[in-house]
Amino acid sequence: MNALRPSARRYIAALSGAAAAVVLFALIRMGAPSLQHVLLAIALTALIAVAWLFPLPISFKTQLYLDTSVVVAAILTLEPGLAILGAGVGAVVAHRIRKEDAAQTIFNASQAMLQAAVGALVLIAGEWDIGEHEFNSLVMGLVILAAGVAMILVADLAVATMVALQSGVSAPRSWSQAVIHGDVTERMAQLAQIGV
């Protein structure tokens, strides 16, 4: 991402600003977390970084990053503010270890944070209670599935928008290519992450 167009730079700035605003709002709304939740957040953040650092090969030149699985676990077990922050920090740590450029690091961390925020919003709308952890309900299973699908959609649209800005292709065309006409292997791998 070294030779970014100005529109792509503005997009990354807007994405990171939105992610920062969302995490600040969620952290302020949450109040002081317990030590147990802080330790769990640190562990999940480390797992997100590991998932970014060690993708699984699923086919020739295609790798599966399991970070979405860990982010789903984070939004199921933590307050939204901690889950969103953990998603961003985990991505930043991994990208800094891999020595990625700053724009790519910021883009991926912001994307991960917004994924976590959207997933948490779906869970909140579905009345998920982190204190109860009721996985045996069909309705809650569908809510979790919807949260995962929403997270994948956010990631696909964020990347498709960046591709459109960098390549000069129209955004709607890039979005439809990513969402409707995406690689079947990659789509199945993304859905499998939710199951994990």
C-alpha positions in Angstrom: 0.0 0.0 0.0 3.0 2.3 -0.5 1.6 4.3 -3.5 -1.8 5.1 -2.3 -4.0 7.5 -4.1 -5.2 10.6 -2.2 -8.8 9.2 -2.1 -7.5 6.0 -0.6 -5.6 7.9 2.1 -8.7 9.9 2.9 -10.7 6.6 3.1 -8.2 5.1 5.5 -8.3 8.3 7.6 -12.1 8.2 7.7 -12.1 4.5 8.5 -9.6 4.9 11.4 -11.5 7.9 12.7 -14.8 6.0 12.7 -13.1 3.1 14.5 -11.6 5.3 17.1 -14.9 7.1 17.7 -16.7 3.7 18.1 -14.2 2.3 20.5 -14.1 5.4 22.6 -17.9 5.5 22.8 -18.1 1.8 23.7 -15.3 2.1 26.3 -16.9 5.1 28.0 -20.3 3.4 28.0 -18.9 0.2 29.5 -17.3 1.7 32.6 -14.4 0.1 34.4 -13.9 -3.6 33.5 -13.1 -6.3 36.0 -9.6 -7.8 36.2 -11.0 -11.1 34.8 -12.3 -9.3 31.7 -9.1 -7.4 31.2 -7.1 -10.6 31.4 -9.5 -12.3 29.0 -9.2 -9.3 26.6 -5.4 -9.5 26.7 -5.5 -13.2 25.9 -8.0 -12.7 23.0 -5.9 -9.8 21.7 -2.8 -12.0 21.7 -4.8 -14.7 19.8 -5.9 -12.2 17.3 -2.3 -11.2 16.7 -1.3 -14.9 16.4 -4.2 -15.5 13.9 -2.9 -12.6 11.7 0.7 -13.9 12.0 0.1 -17.5 11.2 -2.6 -18.0 8.5 -3.6 -21.5 7.4 -3.1 -22.5 3.8 -6.4 -23.6 2.2 -5.4 -23.7 -1.4 -2.7 -22.6 -3.8 -1.8 -19.0 -2.9 -4.9 -18.7 -0.6 -4.5 -18.5 3.1 -7.1 -18.4 5.8 -6.7 -15.8 8.6 -8.6 -17.1 11.7 -8.8 -13.6 13.2 -12.6 -13.4 12.6 -13.0 -16.6 14.8 -11.2 -14.9 17.7 -13.1 -11.6 17.2 -16.4 -13.5 17.3 -15.2 -15.2 20.6 -14.3 -11.7 21.9 -17.7 -10.1 21.1 -19.4 -13.2 22.7 -17.4 -13.0 26.0 -16.4 -9.4 26.5 -18.1 -6.0 26.7 -18.1 -4.4 23.2 -15.5 -1.8 24.1 -12.9 -4.4 25.1 -13.7 -6.6 22.1 -13.4 -3.7 19.7 -10.1 -2.5 21.3 -8.7 -6.0 21.3 -9.5 -6.6 17.6 -7.6 -3.4 16.7 -4.6 -3.9 19.0 -4.2 -7.5 17.9 -4.1 -6.4 14.3 -1.7 -3.6 15.0 0.7 -5.9 16.9 0.7 -8.5 14.2 1.3 -5.9 11.4 4.1 -4.2 13.3 5.8 -7.6 13.9 5.5 -8.3 10.2 6.8 -4.8 9.5 3.9 -3.8 7.3 3.6 -0.2 6.3 1.6 2.2 8.4 -1.2 2.6 6.0 -1.9 -1.1 5.7 -1.6 -1.5 9.5 -4.1 1.3 10.2 -6.5 0.1 7.5 -6.5 -3.5 8.8 -6.7 -2.5 12.4 -9.6 -0.1 11.7 -11.4 -2.8 9.6 -11.0 -5.3 12.4 -12.4 -2.8 15.0 -15.4 -2.0 12.8 -16.0 -5.7 12.2 -16.1 -6.2 16.0 -18.4 -3.2 16.5 -20.9 -4.4 13.9 -20.8 -7.9 15.3 -21.4 -6.6 18.8 -24.3 -4.4 17.6 -25.9 -7.5 16.0 -25.5 -9.4 19.3 -26.9 -6.4 21.3 -29.9 -6.2 18.9 -30.4 -10.0 19.4 -30.4 -9.5 23.1 -27.2 -11.5 23.7 -26.2 -11.4 27.4 -22.5 -12.0 28.0 -23.3 -13.0 31.6 -25.5 -15.9 30.6 -23.7 -17.4 27.6 -26.8 -19.2 26.4 -25.5 -21.2 23.4 -28.2 -23.9 23.5 -30.9 -21.7 22.0 -31.6 -21.8 18.3 -32.4 -18.1 18.3 -29.1 -17.2 19.9 -27.3 -19.5 17.4 -28.9 -17.6 14.6 -28.0 -14.3 16.2 -24.4 -15.4 16.5 -24.5 -16.5 12.8 -25.9 -13.1 11.8 -23.2 -11.3 13.7 -20.5 -13.3 11.9 -22.1 -12.8 8.5 -22.3 -9.0 9.3 -18.6 -9.0 10.2 -17.6 -10.7 7.0 -19.8 -8.3 5.0 -18.1 -5.3 6.7 -14.6 -6.7 5.9 -15.6 -7.4 2.3 -17.0 -4.0 1.8 -14.1 -2.2 3.4 -11.6 -4.1 1.2 -13.7 -3.6 -1.9 -13.9 0.1 -1.3 -10.1 0.3 -1.0 -9.7 -1.7 -4.2 -12.2 0.6 -6.0 -10.3 3.7 -4.8 -6.9 2.4 -5.8 -7.9 0.9 -9.1 -10.4 3.6 -10.3 -13.3 1.0 -10.6 -16.7 2.2 -9.4 -17.4 1.4 -5.8 -20.8 -0.4 -6.5 -19.0 -2.6 -9.1 -16.3 -3.4 -6.6 -18.8 -4.2 -3.9 -20.9 -6.5 -6.1 -17.7 -8.3 -7.1 -16.7 -8.8 -3.5 -20.0 -9.7 -2.0 -22.0 -11.4 -4.8 -19.2 -12.7 -7.1 -16.6 -13.5 -4.5 -14.4 -16.6 -4.5 -16.4 -19.6 -3.3 -13.5 -21.2 -1.5 -12.8 -18.0 0.4 -16.5 -17.5 1.2 -16.7 -21.1 2.6 -13.6 -20.5 4.6 -15.0 -17.3 6.1 -18.3 -19.0 7.1 -16.3 -21.9 8.6 -14.6 -19.3 10.9 -17.9 -18.4 12.4 -18.5 -22.1 13.1 -15.1 -22.4 14.8 
